[in-house]
Amino acid sequence: MEQKRRSIVKTLSWRLCATIITTLVVFVVKGEWRFAMEIGFLDTTIKLGAYFFHERLWNKIDFGREVPAKAGDFEI
């Protein structure tokens, strides 16, 4: 299970990348930096929280995880 701090750092690093992408896409479509940055900020604000809670929820789900073997355990 990941620590909350790791989830926060992952959330922030991903949102930085995604914000840059969103801002550039809006700029290409509209040609206005101020508008593009406003949309990028709004998008980031909403999705930061959504991603963090999504990540924490998945940490409570065991789907796709394997339980590590304990020291001294072996398969026959």
Backbone as XML, in Angstrom:
<?xml version="1.0"?>
<chain id="A" units="angstrom">
  <residue number="1" name="MET">
    <atom name="N" x="0.848" y="-1.182" z="0.000"/>
    <atom name="CA" x="0.000" y="0.000" z="0.000"/>
    <atom name="C" x="0.890" y="1.241" z="0.000"/>
  </residue>
  <residue number="2" name="GLU">
    <atom name="N" x="0.520" y="2.212" z="-0.812"/>
    <atom name="CA" x="1.297" y="3.440" z="-0.909"/>
    <atom name="C" x="0.960" y="4.395" z="0.232"/>
  </residue>
  <residue number="3" name="GLN">
    <atom name="N" x="1.939" y="5.197" z="0.590"/>
    <atom name="CA" x="1.707" y="6.243" z="1.581"/>
    <atom name="C" x="0.952" y="7.397" z="0.931"/>
  </residue>
  <residue number="4" name="LYS">
    <atom name="N" x="0.224" y="8.169" z="1.725"/>
    <atom name="CA" x="-0.500" y="9.325" z="1.195"/>
    <atom name="C" x="0.457" y="10.313" z="0.538"/>
  </residue>
  <residue number="5" name="ARG">
    <atom name="N" x="1.631" y="10.481" z="1.114"/>
    <atom name="CA" x="2.606" y="11.433" z="0.569"/>
    <atom name="C" x="3.004" y="11.054" z="-0.855"/>
  </residue>
  <residue number="6" name="ARG">
    <atom name="N" x="3.188" y="9.760" z="-1.108"/>
    <atom name="CA" x="3.536" y="9.305" z="-2.457"/>
    <atom name="C" x="2.387" y="9.613" z="-3.420"/>
  </residue>
  <residue number="7" name="SER">
    <atom name="N" x="1.157" y="9.371" z="-2.992"/>
    <atom name="CA" x="-0.002" y="9.673" z="-3.837"/>
    <atom name="C" x="-0.074" y="11.167" z="-4.150"/>
  </residue>
  <residue number="8" name="ILE">
    <atom name="N" x="0.235" y="12.000" z="-3.181"/>
    <atom name="CA" x="0.212" y="13.450" z="-3.390"/>
    <atom name="C" x="1.261" y="13.860" z="-4.411"/>
  </residue>
  <residue number="9" name="VAL">
    <atom name="N" x="2.479" y="13.350" z="-4.286"/>
    <atom name="CA" x="3.552" y="13.695" z="-5.222"/>
    <atom name="C" x="3.218" y="13.206" z="-6.630"/>
  </residue>
  <residue number="10" name="LYS">
    <atom name="N" x="2.692" y="11.986" z="-6.748"/>
    <atom name="CA" x="2.289" y="11.464" z="-8.055"/>
    <atom name="C" x="1.183" y="12.322" z="-8.650"/>
  </residue>
  <residue number="11" name="THR">
    <atom name="N" x="0.228" y="12.730" z="-7.828"/>
    <atom name="CA" x="-0.870" y="13.571" z="-8.295"/>
    <atom name="C" x="-0.338" y="14.890" z="-8.837"/>
  </residue>
  <residue number="12" name="LEU">
    <atom name="N" x="0.545" y="15.532" z="-8.092"/>
    <atom name="CA" x="1.087" y="16.823" z="-8.510"/>
    <atom name="C" x="1.921" y="16.718" z="-9.774"/>
  </residue>
  <residue number="13" name="SER">
    <atom name="N" x="2.750" y="15.700" z="-9.873"/>
    <atom name="CA" x="3.596" y="15.567" z="-11.067"/>
    <atom name="C" x="2.755" y="15.280" z="-12.308"/>
  </residue>
  <residue number="14" name="TRP">
    <atom name="N" x="1.746" y="14.437" z="-12.177"/>
    <atom name="CA" x="0.878" y="14.155" z="-13.314"/>
    <atom name="C" x="0.091" y="15.404" z="-13.710"/>
  </residue>
  <residue number="15" name="ARG">
    <atom name="N" x="-0.432" y="16.125" z="-12.728"/>
    <atom name="CA" x="-1.223" y="17.310" z="-13.052"/>
    <atom name="C" x="-0.387" y="18.379" z="-13.731"/>
  </residue>
  <residue number="16" name="LEU">
    <atom name="N" x="0.879" y="18.498" z="-13.377"/>
    <atom name="CA" x="1.749" y="19.458" z="-14.055"/>
    <atom name="C" x="1.835" y="19.112" z="-15.542"/>
  </residue>
  <residue number="17" name="CYS">
    <atom name="N" x="2.083" y="17.850" z="-15.845"/>
    <atom name="CA" x="2.147" y="17.412" z="-17.251"/>
    <atom name="C" x="0.813" y="17.646" z="-17.952"/>
  </residue>
  <residue number="18" name="ALA">
    <atom name="N" x="-0.271" y="17.247" z="-17.321"/>
    <atom name="CA" x="-1.591" y="17.372" z="-17.931"/>
    <atom name="C" x="-1.993" y="18.833" z="-18.113"/>
  </residue>
  <residue number="19" name="THR">
    <atom name="N" x="-1.627" y="19.696" z="-17.188"/>
    <atom name="CA" x="-1.949" y="21.122" z="-17.296"/>
    <atom name="C" x="-1.243" y="21.749" z="-18.487"/>
  </residue>
  <residue number="20" name="ILE">
    <atom name="N" x="0.007" y="21.392" z="-18.665"/>
    <atom name="CA" x="0.766" y="21.914" z="-19.810"/>
    <atom name="C" x="0.104" y="21.476" z="-21.116"/>
  </residue>
  <residue number="21" name="ILE">
    <atom name="N" x="-0.277" y="20.210" z="-21.190"/>
    <atom name="CA" x="-0.930" y="19.689" z="-22.395"/>
    <atom name="C" x="-2.252" y="20.408" z="-22.644"/>
  </residue>
  <residue number="22" name="THR">
    <atom name="N" x="-3.094" y="20.514" z="-21.615"/>
    <atom name="CA" x="-4.398" y="21.169" z="-21.757"/>
    <atom name="C" x="-4.232" y="22.624" z="-22.197"/>
  </residue>
  <residue number="23" name="THR">
    <atom name="N" x="-3.313" y="23.331" z="-21.558"/>
    <atom name="CA" x="-3.088" y="24.735" z="-21.883"/>
    <atom name="C" x="-2.635" y="24.891" z="-23.334"/>
  </residue>
  <residue number="24" name="LEU">
    <atom name="N" x="-1.736" y="24.028" z="-23.774"/>
    <atom name="CA" x="-1.261" y="24.109" z="-25.158"/>
    <atom name="C" x="-2.364" y="23.791" z="-26.160"/>
  </residue>
  <residue number="25" name="VAL">
    <atom name="N" x="-3.176" y="22.804" z="-25.859"/>
    <atom name="CA" x="-4.286" y="22.457" z="-26.754"/>
    <atom name="C" x="-5.264" y="23.620" z="-26.872"/>
  </residue>
  <residue number="26" name="VAL">
    <atom name="N" x="-5.629" y="24.220" z="-25.739"/>
    <atom name="CA" x="-6.562" y="25.348" z="-25.766"/>
    <atom name="C" x="-5.940" y="26.521" z="-26.517"/>
  </residue>
  <residue number="27" name="PHE">
    <atom name="N" x="-4.652" y="26.751" z="-26.329"/>
    <atom name="CA" x="-3.988" y="27.844" z="-27.051"/>
    <atom name="C" x="-4.020" y="27.604" z="-28.563"/>
  </residue>
  <residue number="28" name="VAL">
    <atom name="N" x="-3.752" y="26.373" z="-28.975"/>
    <atom name="CA" x="-3.766" y="26.047" z="-30.412"/>
    <atom name="C" x="-5.166" y="26.268" z="-30.992"/>
  </residue>
  <residue number="29" name="VAL">
    <atom name="N" x="-6.196" y="25.883" z="-30.243"/>
    <atom name="CA" x="-7.574" y="26.019" z="-30.723"/>
    <atom name="C" x="-8.035" y="27.474" z="-30.714"/>
  </residue>
  <residue number="30" name="LYS">
    <atom name="N" x="-7.776" y="28.192" z="-29.620"/>
    <atom name="CA" x="-8.291" y="29.551" z="-29.456"/>
    <atom name="C" x="-7.290" y="30.657" z="-29.798"/>
  </residue>
  <residue number="31" name="GLY">
    <atom name="N" x="-6.002" y="30.357" z="-29.681"/>
    <atom name="CA" x="-4.986" y="31.360" z="-29.991"/>
    <atom name="C" x="-4.844" y="32.449" z="-28.943"/>
  </residue>
  <residue number="32" name="GLU">
    <atom name="N" x="-5.343" y="32.201" z="-27.725"/>
    <atom name="CA" x="-5.280" y="33.202" z="-26.665"/>
    <atom name="C" x="-4.631" y="32.596" z="-25.419"/>
  </residue>
  <residue number="33" name="TRP">
    <atom name="N" x="-3.455" y="33.124" z="-25.042"/>
    <atom name="CA" x="-2.731" y="32.571" z="-23.899"/>
    <atom name="C" x="-3.491" y="32.723" z="-22.593"/>
  </residue>
  <residue number="34" name="ARG">
    <atom name="N" x="-4.070" y="33.893" z="-22.366"/>
    <atom name="CA" x="-4.770" y="34.112" z="-21.092"/>
    <atom name="C" x="-5.919" y="33.116" z="-20.924"/>
  </residue>
  <residue number="35" name="PHE">
    <atom name="N" x="-6.733" y="32.974" z="-21.957"/>
    <atom name="CA" x="-7.851" y="32.031" z="-21.915"/>
    <atom name="C" x="-7.340" y="30.611" z="-21.722"/>
  </residue>
  <residue number="36" name="ALA">
    <atom name="N" x="-6.285" y="30.255" z="-22.426"/>
    <atom name="CA" x="-5.706" y="28.907" z="-22.313"/>
    <atom name="C" x="-5.226" y="28.634" z="-20.888"/>
  </residue>
  <residue number="37" name="MET">
    <atom name="N" x="-4.605" y="29.622" z="-20.264"/>
    <atom name="CA" x="-4.110" y="29.444" z="-18.901"/>
    <atom name="C" x="-5.253" y="29.379" z="-17.892"/>
  </residue>
  <residue number="38" name="GLU">
    <atom name="N" x="-6.328" y="30.116" z="-18.128"/>
    <atom name="CA" x="-7.495" y="30.037" z="-17.247"/>
    <atom name="C" x="-8.130" y="28.648" z="-17.302"/>
  </residue>
  <residue number="39" name="ILE">
    <atom name="N" x="-8.280" y="28.125" z="-18.507"/>
    <atom name="CA" x="-8.832" y="26.774" z="-18.670"/>
    <atom name="C" x="-7.895" y="25.748" z="-18.035"/>
  </residue>
  <residue number="40" name="GLY">
    <atom name="N" x="-6.593" y="25.895" z="-18.255"/>
    <atom name="CA" x="-5.616" y="24.987" z="-17.652"/>
    <atom name="C" x="-5.700" y="24.988" z="-16.139"/>
  </residue>
  <residue number="41" name="PHE">
    <atom name="N" x="-5.858" y="26.164" z="-15.538"/>
    <atom name="CA" x="-5.961" y="26.280" z="-14.083"/>
    <atom name="C" x="-7.246" y="25.630" z="-13.565"/>
  </residue>
  <residue number="42" name="LEU">
    <atom name="N" x="-8.365" y="25.924" z="-14.213"/>
    <atom name="CA" x="-9.640" y="25.354" z="-13.795"/>
    <atom name="C" x="-9.629" y="23.828" z="-13.925"/>
  </residue>
  <residue number="43" name="ASP">
    <atom name="N" x="-9.134" y="23.349" z="-15.042"/>
    <atom name="CA" x="-9.028" y="21.909" z="-15.278"/>
    <atom name="C" x="-8.169" y="21.246" z="-14.200"/>
  </residue>
  <residue number="44" name="THR">
    <atom name="N" x="-7.058" y="21.866" z="-13.883"/>
    <atom name="CA" x="-6.151" y="21.322" z="-12.878"/>
    <atom name="C" x="-6.788" y="21.297" z="-11.495"/>
  </residue>
  <residue number="45" name="THR">
    <atom name="N" x="-7.439" y="22.368" z="-11.130"/>
    <atom name="CA" x="-8.059" y="22.457" z="-9.809"/>
    <atom name="C" x="-9.055" y="21.323" z="-9.594"/>
  </residue>
  <residue number="46" name="ILE">
    <atom name="N" x="-9.893" y="21.083" z="-10.578"/>
    <atom name="CA" x="-10.910" y="20.036" z="-10.464"/>
    <atom name="C" x="-10.276" y="18.644" z="-10.484"/>
  </residue>
  <residue number="47" name="LYS">
    <atom name="N" x="-9.385" y="18.423" z="-11.420"/>
    <atom name="CA" x="-8.837" y="17.074" z="-11.607"/>
    <atom name="C" x="-7.807" y="16.676" z="-10.552"/>
  </residue>
  <residue number="48" name="LEU">
    <atom name="N" x="-7.166" y="17.643" z="-9.898"/>
    <atom name="CA" x="-6.232" y="17.316" z="-8.817"/>
    <atom name="C" x="-6.943" y="16.537" z="-7.718"/>
  </residue>
  <residue number="49" name="GLY">
    <atom name="N" x="-8.038" y="17.078" z="-7.275"/>
    <atom name="CA" x="-8.804" y="16.408" z="-6.225"/>
    <atom name="C" x="-9.370" y="15.074" z="-6.692"/>
  </residue>
  <residue number="50" name="ALA">
    <atom name="N" x="-9.903" y="15.048" z="-7.898"/>
    <atom name="CA" x="-10.492" y="13.816" z="-8.421"/>
    <atom name="C" x="-9.447" y="12.702" z="-8.525"/>
  </residue>
  <residue number="51" name="TYR">
    <atom name="N" x="-8.260" y="13.027" z="-9.017"/>
    <atom name="CA" x="-7.210" y="12.019" z="-9.160"/>
    <atom name="C" x="-6.750" y="11.498" z="-7.796"/>
  </residue>
  <residue number="52" name="PHE">
    <atom name="N" x="-6.567" y="12.399" z="-6.842"/>
    <atom name="CA" x="-6.103" y="11.982" z="-5.525"/>
    <atom name="C" x="-7.072" y="10.975" z="-4.905"/>
  </residue>
  <residue number="53" name="PHE">
    <atom name="N" x="-8.365" y="11.295" z="-4.926"/>
    <atom name="CA" x="-9.338" y="10.381" z="-4.332"/>
    <atom name="C" x="-9.463" y="9.080" z="-5.126"/>
  </residue>
  <residue number="54" name="HIS">
    <atom name="N" x="-9.328" y="9.157" z="-6.432"/>
    <atom name="CA" x="-9.335" y="7.953" z="-7.270"/>
    <atom name="C" x="-8.157" y="7.043" z="-6.898"/>
  </residue>
  <residue number="55" name="GLU">
    <atom name="N" x="-6.991" y="7.632" z="-6.743"/>
    <atom name="CA" x="-5.777" y="6.886" z="-6.373"/>
    <atom name="C" x="-5.929" y="6.226" z="-5.001"/>
  </residue>
  <residue number="56" name="ARG">
    <atom name="N" x="-6.460" y="6.975" z="-4.035"/>
    <atom name="CA" x="-6.629" y="6.432" z="-2.688"/>
    <atom name="C" x="-7.662" y="5.305" z="-2.683"/>
  </residue>
  <residue number="57" name="LEU">
    <atom name="N" x="-8.717" y="5.440" z="-3.463"/>
    <atom name="CA" x="-9.723" y="4.385" z="-3.569"/>
    <atom name="C" x="-9.107" y="3.108" z="-4.125"/>
  </residue>
  <residue number="58" name="TRP">
    <atom name="N" x="-8.300" y="3.235" z="-5.179"/>
    <atom name="CA" x="-7.666" y="2.048" z="-5.771"/>
    <atom name="C" x="-6.685" y="1.392" z="-4.805"/>
  </residue>
  <residue number="59" name="ASN">
    <atom name="N" x="-6.127" y="2.134" z="-3.872"/>
    <atom name="CA" x="-5.242" y="1.523" z="-2.879"/>
    <atom name="C" x="-6.003" y="0.603" z="-1.933"/>
  </residue>
  <residue number="60" name="LYS">
    <atom name="N" x="-7.315" y="0.755" z="-1.854"/>
    <atom name="CA" x="-8.132" y="-0.099" z="-0.992"/>
    <atom name="C" x="-8.657" y="-1.336" z="-1.729"/>
  </residue>
  <residue number="61" name="ILE">
    <atom name="N" x="-8.415" y="-1.412" z="-3.030"/>
    <atom name="CA" x="-8.900" y="-2.524" z="-3.845"/>
    <atom name="C" x="-7.742" y="-3.471" z="-4.126"/>
  </residue>
  <residue number="62" name="ASP">
    <atom name="N" x="-7.937" y="-4.749" z="-3.844"/>
    <atom name="CA" x="-6.863" y="-5.724" z="-4.031"/>
    <atom name="C" x="-6.783" y="-6.290" z="-5.452"/>
  </residue>
  <residue number="63" name="PHE">
    <atom name="N" x="-7.715" y="-5.941" z="-6.317"/>
    <atom name="CA" x="-7.732" y="-6.458" z="-7.677"/>
    <atom name="C" x="-6.370" y="-6.275" z="-8.358"/>
  </residue>
  <residue number="64" name="GLY">
    <atom name="N" x="-5.805" y="-7.374" z="-8.878"/>
    <atom name="CA" x="-4.552" y="-7.314" z="-9.615"/>
    <atom name="C" x="-3.295" y="-7.275" z="-8.775"/>
  </residue>
  <residue number="65" name="ARG">
    <atom name="N" x="-3.423" y="-7.374" z="-7.495"/>
    <atom name="CA" x="-2.251" y="-7.370" z="-6.609"/>
    <atom name="C" x="-1.910" y="-8.793" z="-6.202"/>
  </residue>
  <residue number="66" name="GLU">
    <atom name="N" x="-0.645" y="-9.022" z="-5.999"/>
    <atom name="CA" x="-0.194" y="-10.308" z="-5.476"/>
    <atom name="C" x="0.339" y="-10.093" z="-4.071"/>
  </residue>
  <residue number="67" name="VAL">
    <atom name="N" x="0.051" y="-11.034" z="-3.195"/>
    <atom name="CA" x="0.543" y="-10.953" z="-1.829"/>
    <atom name="C" x="1.987" y="-11.458" z="-1.838"/>
  </residue>
  <residue number="68" name="PRO">
    <atom name="N" x="2.940" y="-10.647" z="-1.358"/>
    <atom name="CA" x="4.329" y="-11.096" z="-1.345"/>
    <atom name="C" x="4.517" y="-12.274" z="-0.382"/>
  </residue>
  <residue number="69" name="ALA">
    <atom name="N" x="5.404" y="-13.194" z="-0.758"/>
    <atom name="CA" x="5.692" y="-14.350" z="0.095"/>
    <atom name="C" x="6.433" y="-13.892" z="1.345"/>
  </residue>
  <residue number="70" name="LYS">
    <atom name="N" x="6.136" y="-14.521" z="2.467"/>
    <atom name="CA" x="6.819" y="-14.210" z="3.709"/>
    <atom name="C" x="8.166" y="-14.934" z="3.739"/>
  </residue>
  <residue number="71" name="ALA">
    <atom name="N" x="9.089" y="-14.384" z="4.502"/>
    <atom name="CA" x="10.395" y="-15.024" z="4.647"/>
    <atom name="C" x="10.209" y="-16.440" z="5.189"/>
  </residue>
  <residue number="72" name="GLY">
    <atom name="N" x="10.838" y="-17.387" z="4.574"/>
    <atom name="CA" x="10.733" y="-18.779" z="5.024"/>
    <atom name="C" x="9.653" y="-19.557" z="4.287"/>
  </residue>
  <residue number="73" name="ASP">
    <atom name="N" x="8.714" y="-18.857" z="3.615"/>
    <atom name="CA" x="7.692" y="-19.557" z="2.838"/>
    <atom name="C" x="8.296" y="-19.999" z="1.510"/>
  </residue>
  <residue number="74" name="PHE">
    <atom name="N" x="7.873" y="-21.128" z="1.055"/>
    <atom name="CA" x="8.302" y="-21.581" z="-0.270"/>
    <atom name="C" x="7.214" y="-22.452" z="-0.867"/>
  </residue>
  <residue number="75" name="GLU">
    <atom name="N" x="7.208" y="-22.494" z="-2.189"/>
    <atom name="CA" x="6.207" y="-23.291" z="-2.895"/>
    <atom name="C" x="6.738" y="-24.691" z="-3.152"/>
  </residue>
  <residue number="76" name="ILE">
    <atom name="N" x="5.834" y="-25.646" z="-3.125"/>
    <atom name="CA" x="6.217" y="-27.027" z="-3.420"/>
    <atom name="C" x="5.636" y="-27.416" z="-4.746"/>
  </residue>
</chain>
